[in-house]
């Protein structure tokens, strides 16, 4: 997969994968109003590994379902104060991981949060989108056929 900026058009909804954790497809909402990408994570627990802060968490990739869960761990990139769309502010762990969309796999930052009450398990924010994607807000799933 390519890592350079694709200059590809994506829809307001797309399929992505997180190859560092699982190649399970996750339906995301492409959100130009959100600065940072966010994913639904459960059982988020920090721990120390080789003197560095890490976080373990469980991902549930399917909307409205806790089936097909998988356990993940990653180094903590930072802790961020994030204001959600409903005005609630919370501190979230942020990680860096590879995000695959269409033909491209690009490293990106994702915050971990409980998105149980939201329609999508993941938001793809503009910090990731600016890696070379243009958003056509009238269309969906423009890249899904290329994702393995």
Secondary structure by P-SEA (a helix, b strand, c coil): ccccccccccccbbbbbccccccbbbbbbbcccccbbbbbbcbbbbbbcccbbbbbbccccccccccccccccccccccccccccccbbbbbbbbbbbbbcccbbbbbbbbbcccccccccccccccccccbbbbccccccccccccc
